[in-house]
Amino acid sequence: MRSACRATGPARTGDVRERRRAGRDRGLLSLIGEVAAVTGRPQIAAGGIMGRRQVQAVLAAGAVAAQCGTAFLRSPESGAHPLYKAALADPRYTATTVTRAFSGRPARGLVDEFIMDHVDAPPAYPEINNATGPLRAAAAASGDTERMSLWAGQGYRLAAELPAGEIVDRLCG
């Protein structure tokens, strides 16, 4: 809540509340209304929103919109590498984790060999991102998904290989 108070300012017109940042003892749904009351700005909910029920829940909690990322990764309109799209459905990948291995910033991705080999990566963005760029490009070129950054939310298994319009229809019901 302190970060919400510090983030107020005339240039800001809305806030995005992500589930992973919502706090261990407080859920995304409870924070939406609380933060809106403090900031007076519209709230956009993000994180773990993969279906109509989650969209309805965040809107009912007071969010003005739901931001869905992973839900669209496998769509034909997505710019994701074909191997990345395939990895989201590959049974080899069974979990996600938050890592700094590829970029030096915390981000959630499918657990692959590179992440497992670099669990203690320091918070050094953009240095790590710049250093791993050629490695990630080479991995994609050679078809090595174990060394690609496969960013994905926890609901990645629900990402459907459908056109974006159909995904929107599913989300909005």
Protein Blocks (a to p, Z undefined) as FASTA:
>chain_A
ZZmmmmgcfklgbdcddfklnojkbcfklmmmmmmmmnopacddeehiabfklmmmmmmn
opabdcdfklmmmpmklcbdfklmmmmmmmklmbdcddfklnopacdddddfklmmmmmb
ccddfklmmmmmmmmmmmmmnopaklcccdddfklmmpccddfklmmmmmnZZ
